[in-house]
């Protein structure tokens, strides 16, 4: 769908998240053990959120499941939390693992998610709201790389440098990035045009911060 008007029918955006690491074994055992006894958010301890059998890609099933559980529990939260309606509309469709020989055998983990861009995600000009863009960028690069390395990859955002390249009406866009130290892009899904890009840093907190 490529309509550019405010009254265009809703379409979907696609989220692409890529992480890189070296010396990671693809034969890692899918034992859902706690990653850390002192973890701030432990993916292995979170409840299951629906069936992940529909998620494609070559990543192990337990990685897909724990990534999805962490996104829903930590990234989205309860019905009374900010952005709940947008967050619960995100659907992970692929989680892939590939070793990049041209990068000294480093492993890259990529997730692809989709969401229907609806009217409540737009600003007054009929374009995707900048705050919604930041919400999607902040939440979708999560824990896949950490799961593959058997370390806790959940963190809180330290900084986000977000650049808006062009407006995004109700049309198909893509979001991409790198986990923990992230380079993210939002693209028009049909044309490949860059809508926004961001650099995002996350850290593992030592204790829950209080306002």
C-alpha positions as a Markdown table, in Angstrom:
| # | Residue | x | y | z |
|---|---|---|---|---|
| 1 | Unk | 0.0 | 0.0 | 0.0 |
| 2 | Unk | 1.5 | 3.3 | -1.0 |
| 3 | Unk | -1.2 | 5.9 | -0.5 |
| 4 | Unk | 0.1 | 9.3 | 0.6 |
| 5 | Unk | -3.1 | 10.9 | 1.8 |
| 6 | Unk | -4.3 | 11.4 | 5.4 |
| 7 | Unk | -7.4 | 9.3 | 4.7 |
| 8 | Unk | -5.5 | 6.4 | 3.3 |
| 9 | Unk | -6.4 | 2.9 | 4.4 |
| 10 | Unk | -4.2 | 1.5 | 7.1 |
| 11 | Unk | -1.2 | -0.6 | 6.1 |
| 12 | Unk | 1.7 | -2.3 | 7.9 |
| 13 | Unk | 5.2 | -1.3 | 8.9 |
| 14 | Unk | 8.0 | -3.9 | 9.3 |
| 15 | Unk | 10.6 | -3.9 | 12.0 |
| 16 | Unk | 14.1 | -5.2 | 11.2 |
| 17 | Unk | 16.6 | -5.5 | 14.1 |
| 18 | Unk | 20.1 | -6.8 | 13.6 |
| 19 | Unk | 22.7 | -7.7 | 16.3 |
| 20 | Unk | 26.3 | -8.9 | 15.8 |
| 21 | Unk | 28.6 | -10.9 | 18.0 |
| 22 | Unk | 31.7 | -13.2 | 17.6 |
| 23 | Unk | 32.3 | -16.8 | 18.8 |
| 24 | Unk | 28.7 | -17.8 | 19.3 |
| 25 | Unk | 27.7 | -21.4 | 18.9 |
| 26 | Unk | 24.5 | -22.2 | 17.0 |
| 27 | Unk | 24.3 | -25.5 | 18.8 |
| 28 | Unk | 23.4 | -23.7 | 22.1 |
| 29 | Unk | 21.1 | -25.9 | 24.2 |
| 30 | Unk | 17.5 | -24.6 | 24.5 |
| 31 | Unk | 17.4 | -25.0 | 28.2 |
| 32 | Unk | 15.3 | -22.2 | 29.6 |
| 33 | Unk | 17.5 | -21.5 | 32.7 |
| 34 | Unk | 17.9 | -18.2 | 34.4 |
| 35 | Unk | 20.5 | -16.1 | 32.7 |
| 36 | Unk | 21.5 | -14.3 | 35.8 |
| 37 | Unk | 20.4 | -14.6 | 39.5 |
| 38 | Unk | 20.6 | -10.8 | 39.8 |
| 39 | Unk | 19.1 | -10.0 | 36.4 |
| 40 | Unk | 17.0 | -6.8 | 36.3 |
| 41 | Unk | 14.7 | -8.5 | 33.7 |
| 42 | Unk | 15.2 | -12.2 | 33.2 |
| 43 | Unk | 13.7 | -13.5 | 29.9 |
| 44 | Unk | 13.6 | -17.1 | 31.2 |
| 45 | Unk | 11.4 | -16.1 | 34.1 |
| 46 | Unk | 8.7 | -14.3 | 32.1 |
| 47 | Unk | 5.3 | -15.7 | 31.2 |
| 48 | Unk | 4.5 | -17.0 | 27.7 |
| 49 | Unk | 2.6 | -14.6 | 25.4 |
| 50 | Unk | 0.9 | -16.7 | 22.8 |
| 51 | Unk | 2.1 | -19.1 | 20.1 |
| 52 | Unk | 5.4 | -18.3 | 18.4 |
| 53 | Unk | 5.2 | -21.2 | 15.9 |
| 54 | Unk | 4.1 | -18.7 | 13.2 |
| 55 | Unk | 7.4 | -16.8 | 13.5 |
| 56 | Unk | 9.7 | -17.7 | 10.7 |
| 57 | Unk | 13.5 | -17.6 | 10.4 |
| 58 | Unk | 16.3 | -20.0 | 11.4 |
| 59 | Unk | 16.7 | -19.0 | 15.0 |
| 60 | Unk | 16.0 | -21.7 | 17.7 |
| 61 | Unk | 12.4 | -21.8 | 18.9 |
| 62 | Unk | 13.3 | -20.9 | 22.4 |
| 63 | Unk | 15.0 | -17.7 | 21.2 |
| 64 | Unk | 11.9 | -16.7 | 19.4 |
| 65 | Unk | 9.8 | -17.4 | 22.4 |
| 66 | Unk | 11.9 | -15.6 | 25.0 |
| 67 | Unk | 12.4 | -12.6 | 22.7 |
| 68 | Unk | 8.6 | -12.3 | 22.2 |
| 69 | Unk | 8.0 | -12.8 | 26.0 |
| 70 | Unk | 10.5 | -10.1 | 26.9 |
| 71 | Unk | 9.0 | -7.7 | 24.4 |
| 72 | Unk | 5.5 | -8.2 | 25.7 |
| 73 | Unk | 6.4 | -8.2 | 29.4 |
| 74 | Unk | 9.1 | -5.5 | 29.5 |
| 75 | Unk | 8.6 | -3.5 | 26.3 |
| 76 | Unk | 4.8 | -3.3 | 26.4 |
| 77 | Unk | 3.6 | -4.1 | 29.9 |
| 78 | Unk | 0.0 | -3.9 | 31.1 |
| 79 | Unk | -3.0 | -2.3 | 29.6 |
| 80 | Unk | -2.5 | 0.9 | 31.7 |
| 81 | Unk | 1.0 | 1.5 | 30.4 |
| 82 | Unk | 2.1 | 4.0 | 27.8 |
| 83 | Unk | 1.7 | 2.9 | 24.2 |
| 84 | Unk | 0.0 | -0.4 | 25.1 |
| 85 | Unk | -2.3 | -0.4 | 22.0 |
| 86 | Unk | 0.7 | 0.2 | 19.6 |
| 87 | Unk | 2.9 | -2.2 | 21.4 |
| 88 | Unk | 0.5 | -5.1 | 21.4 |
| 89 | Unk | -0.1 | -4.6 | 17.6 |
| 90 | Unk | 3.6 | -5.4 | 16.8 |
| 91 | Unk | 3.9 | -8.9 | 15.3 |
| 92 | Unk | 7.2 | -10.6 | 15.1 |
| 93 | Unk | 7.4 | -12.5 | 11.8 |
| 94 | Unk | 11.0 | -13.6 | 11.5 |
| 95 | Unk | 14.1 | -14.2 | 13.7 |
| 96 | Unk | 17.2 | -15.2 | 11.8 |
| 97 | Unk | 20.8 | -16.0 | 12.8 |
| 98 | Unk | 23.6 | -15.7 | 10.3 |
| 99 | Unk | 27.4 | -15.8 | 10.6 |
| 100 | Unk | 29.2 | -13.1 | 8.6 |
| 101 | Unk | 32.4 | -14.5 | 7.2 |
| 102 | Unk | 33.5 | -11.1 | 6.0 |
| 103 | Unk | 33.4 | -9.9 | 9.6 |
| 104 | Unk | 35.7 | -12.5 | 11.2 |
| 105 | Unk | 32.9 | -15.0 | 11.7 |
| 106 | Unk | 30.8 | -12.7 | 13.8 |
| 107 | Unk | 27.2 | -13.8 | 14.3 |
| 108 | Unk | 24.3 | -11.5 | 13.3 |
| 109 | Unk | 20.8 | -12.0 | 14.8 |
| 110 | Unk | 18.0 | -10.2 | 12.9 |
| 111 | Unk | 14.4 | -9.9 | 13.8 |
| 112 | Unk | 11.5 | -8.7 | 11.6 |
| 113 | Unk | 8.3 | -7.5 | 13.0 |
| 114 | Unk | 5.2 | -5.9 | 11.5 |
| 115 | Unk | 2.5 | -3.5 | 12.7 |
| 116 | Unk | -0.6 | -2.0 | 11.1 |
| 117 | Unk | -0.3 | 1.8 | 11.0 |
| 118 | Unk | -3.6 | 3.0 | 12.3 |
| 119 | Unk | -5.2 | 6.4 | 12.7 |
| 120 | Unk | -4.3 | 6.7 | 16.4 |
| 121 | Unk | -0.6 | 6.5 | 15.5 |
| 122 | Unk | -0.7 | 9.7 | 13.3 |
| 123 | Unk | -0.1 | 13.3 | 14.2 |
| 124 | Unk | -2.4 | 16.2 | 13.2 |
| 125 | Unk | -0.9 | 16.3 | 9.7 |
| 126 | Unk | -1.8 | 12.6 | 9.1 |
| 127 | Unk | 1.8 | 11.4 | 9.4 |
| 128 | Unk | 3.3 | 8.8 | 11.7 |
| 129 | Unk | 3.9 | 10.6 | 15.0 |
| 130 | Unk | 7.5 | 11.2 | 16.0 |
| 131 | Unk | 6.8 | 9.9 | 19.5 |
| 132 | Unk | 5.4 | 6.7 | 18.0 |
| 133 | Unk | 8.6 | 6.3 | 15.9 |
| 134 | Unk | 10.7 | 6.6 | 19.1 |
| 135 | Unk | 8.6 | 4.1 | 20.9 |
| 136 | Unk | 9.0 | 1.5 | 18.2 |
| 137 | Unk | 12.8 | 2.1 | 17.9 |
| 138 | Unk | 13.2 | 1.9 | 21.7 |
| 139 | Unk | 11.3 | -1.4 | 22.1 |
| 140 | Unk | 11.9 | -3.6 | 19.2 |
| 141 | Unk | 15.8 | -4.0 | 19.4 |
| 142 | Unk | 15.8 | -6.3 | 22.4 |
| 143 | Unk | 17.3 | -9.6 | 23.5 |
| 144 | Unk | 18.0 | -12.0 | 20.6 |
| 145 | Unk | 21.8 | -11.6 | 20.7 |
| 146 | Unk | 21.9 | -12.0 | 24.5 |
| 147 | Unk | 19.9 | -15.2 | 24.2 |
| 148 | Unk | 22.3 | -16.6 | 21.7 |
| 149 | Unk | 25.3 | -15.8 | 23.9 |
| 150 | Unk | 23.5 | -17.0 | 27.0 |
| 151 | Unk | 23.8 | -13.6 | 28.7 |
| 152 | Unk | 21.1 | -11.1 | 29.7 |
| 153 | Unk | 20.6 | -8.7 | 26.8 |
| 154 | Unk | 17.8 | -6.6 | 28.4 |
| 155 | Unk | 18.7 | -3.0 | 29.1 |
| 156 | Unk | 17.4 | 0.5 | 29.7 |
| 157 | Unk | 17.9 | 3.2 | 27.1 |
| 158 | Unk | 20.8 | 5.6 | 27.8 |
| 159 | Unk | 20.6 | 7.8 | 24.7 |
| 160 | Unk | 18.7 | 8.0 | 21.5 |
| 161 | Unk | 19.8 | 10.2 | 18.6 |
| 162 | Unk | 16.8 | 10.2 | 16.2 |
| 163 | Unk | 16.8 | 11.8 | 12.8 |
| 164 | Unk | 13.7 | 12.4 | 10.7 |
| 165 | Unk | 14.5 | 12.2 | 7.0 |
| 166 | Unk | 11.0 | 12.4 | 5.5 |
| 167 | Unk | 7.3 | 12.2 | 6.6 |
| 168 | Unk | 5.6 | 8.9 | 6.9 |
| 169 | Unk | 1.8 | 8.9 | 6.1 |
| 170 | Unk | -0.3 | 5.8 | 6.6 |
| 171 | Unk | 1.8 | 3.5 | 4.5 |
| 172 | Unk | 4.2 | 0.6 | 4.8 |
| 173 | Unk | 7.5 | 1.3 | 6.5 |
| 174 | Unk | 10.4 | -0.8 | 7.9 |
| 175 | Unk | 12.4 | -0.5 | 11.1 |
| 176 | Unk | 15.9 | -1.8 | 11.6 |
| 177 | Unk | 18.7 | -1.7 | 14.2 |
| 178 | Unk | 21.4 | -3.4 | 16.2 |
| 179 | Unk | 20.8 | -4.7 | 19.7 |
| 180 | Unk | 22.2 | -2.9 | 22.8 |
| 181 | Unk | 24.3 | -0.5 | 20.8 |
| 182 | Unk | 21.8 | 0.1 | 18.1 |
| 183 | Unk | 21.7 | 1.7 | 14.7 |
| 184 | Unk | 18.1 | 1.8 | 13.7 |
| 185 | Unk | 16.3 | 2.8 | 10.5 |
| 186 | Unk | 12.7 | 3.2 | 9.5 |
| 187 | Unk | 12.0 | 2.7 | 5.8 |
| 188 | Unk | 9.1 | 2.8 | 3.5 |
| 189 | Unk | 8.4 | -0.9 | 3.1 |
| 190 | Unk | 7.4 | -0.7 | -0.6 |
| 191 | Unk | 9.9 | 1.9 | -1.9 |
| 192 | Unk | 12.8 | 1.5 | 0.6 |
| 193 | Unk | 12.8 | 5.3 | 1.2 |
| 194 | Unk | 14.4 | 6.2 | 4.6 |
| 195 | Unk | 11.8 | 7.8 | 6.9 |
| 196 | Unk | 13.9 | 8.1 | 10.1 |
| 197 | Unk | 17.2 | 6.7 | 11.6 |
| 198 | Unk | 18.5 | 6.6 | 15.1 |
| 199 | Unk | 21.5 | 5.6 | 17.2 |
| 200 | Unk | 20.4 | 3.9 | 20.4 |
| 201 | Unk | 22.5 | 2.8 | 23.5 |
| 202 | Unk | 21.2 | 0.5 | 26.2 |
| 203 | Unk | 22.7 | -0.6 | 29.5 |
| 204 | Unk | 22.0 | -3.3 | 32.1 |
| 205 | Unk | 21.0 | -1.4 | 35.3 |
| 206 | Unk | 22.2 | -2.6 | 38.7 |
| 207 | Unk | 19.0 | -1.7 | 40.4 |
| 208 | Unk | 15.5 | -0.5 | 39.6 |
| 209 | Unk | 15.6 | 3.3 | 39.3 |
| 210 | Unk | 13.1 | 5.3 | 41.3 |
| 211 | Unk | 11.7 | 8.6 | 40.2 |
